[in-house]
Amino acid sequence: MVGNANPVSGPFFNHSAPEPTGVVGVLAPQSSSLLGLVSVIAPVIVTGNVVVAVSSYARPLPAVTFAEVLATSDVPGGVVNLLTGDAAVLGPWLAAHMDVNAIDLAGVAGSPELATEPGGRRGRQPQAGTTRAGCRAGLDRRARALADDRVRGDEDGVAPDRDLSHRRRTYVWLMGTCLVLIVLAWNVVRLFSVPLAVGMSVVAAVIPPVAVILANRGSRGGDG
């Protein structure tokens, strides 16, 4: 790991020393946000490499904040490059890019769509350092599966994008109603009836958890 002087039977020296790989693409664990991202980025940069990391698709906000921290830190610019998006979409581009010298599939190693060896045989999970062709083949399959799911959603009238937009509108409408009830209760209604103002406040207190439940219902993996 750190190099060594190797014993040789001759009048010369033999040394082994680690060398940086270059640009390493990393697909961060999808079930974790900050900890999973840091755990795959740190080994890459401490060995002298440049990393292009794809953050968790369901939890991208910690990665965005982490990128802002790195931008104002002592880490040289361009060493850590963070992308937000679906690994099934961005993965094939990383695997096919000729300037990417290695790719780490730690974040999608548990995906059944990627459980294929470079030679095409099933039964083994992908490992870091898998060949470029094997990486892209598995990620392409996952991208096609995702596209098929979206097409089926459109056919059923429940497209993911439209459903997400509807849930967001529902959340905003309910929270707006909550705010209006509180303002009216303690600025207008209390002047005429305090019990009615208290009742409106109770209703307003129930609205936020209901709004959260409705906004998260049907989201991927239980995440909003």
C-alpha positions, -999 to +999 in steps of 0.1 A: +000+000+000+028+024+008+056+010-012+086-011-003+122-020-010+120-055-025+148-081-018+166-091-050+195-115-058+217-091-077+238-059-075+208-035-079+179-022-060+142-029-066+115-006-052+078-007-055+058+025-051+021+032-056+011+055-084-022+074-088-047+059-112-059+092-126-095+101-129-118+077-110-156+076-114-175+067-083-212+058-079-220+066-043-243+044-022-279+052-029-292+044+005-269+068+023-264+105+019-233+121+033-216+092+050-218+069+020-206+097-003-175+105+019-167+068+024-162+063-014-146+097-021-120+097+006-100+065-006-098+080-041-084+114-032-060+102-005-042+080-030-037+110-053-065+106-078-092+129-091-128+118-084-160+123-103-187+111-079-225+106-085-244+113-053-274+095-040-304+101-063-329+102-034-308+122-011-288+148-031-289+178-008-261+167+016-239+162-015-247+198-027-237+212+007-206+191+007-196+204-027-200+240-014-178+231+016-151+217-007-152+248-029-142+270+000-117+246+016-080+239+009-088+210-015-075+220-049-101+228-075-111+200-098-100+172-074-135+164-063-163+167-088-198+159-077-228+151-099-264+148-088-287+126-108-297+090-114-268+066-114-285+046-141-284+076-164-250+090-155-232+057-150-230+047-187-214+081-195-188+077-169-181+041-180-177+051-217-157+083-211-121+078-223-107+102-198-120+081-169-094+056-159-114+036-134-149+033-120-161+022-086-195+006-085-198+004-047-230+024-048-249+000-071-232-032-062-265-046-047-285-039-078-297-071-095-296-054-129-258-050-125-251-085-112-232-095-144-196-102-150-177-084-178-179-117-198-217-118-196-221-145-170-245-139-141-241-147-105-214-122-093-218-087-081-197-060-098-165-049-081-144-018-082-121-020-112-145-039-134-138-035-171-153-005-190-174-027-213-189-047-183-197-015-164-215+001-193-234-031-202-249-034-167-256+003-164-273+004-198-296-024-187-306-005-156-312+027-177-334+007-200-353-008-171-358+027-156-371+040-190-395+010-193-409+018-158-415+054-168-432+043-200-454+019-181-462+048-156-473+070-185-495+042-199-511+038-165-517+075-162-493+078-132-461+092-147-435+097-119-427+133-128-464+143-128-470+124-096-441+142-079-454+175-091-489+167-078-476+157-044-456+189-042-486+210-050-506+192-024-480+198+002-477+236-006-515+239-006-519+222+028-491+242+044-505+274+030-539+265+045-522+259+078-506+293+078-538+311+068-557+293+096-531+304+122-530+340+110-568+343+109-573+326+143-551+349+163-555+381+144-592+381+135-613+353+149-600+357+185-616+391+186-650+375+184-646+340+197-615+326+216-628+290+215-632+292+178-597+305+174-584+277+196-603+252+174-587+267+142-553+264+158-559+227+166-568+220+130-538+239+118-516+218+141-529+186+125-523+198+089-484+196+088-481+158+096-509+151+071-491+172+045-459+153+050-476+119+048-494+129+015-462+144+000-441+113+007-468+088-003-457+067-033-422+082-034-393+059-045-378+039-016-400+057+009-381+090+004-398+123-004 
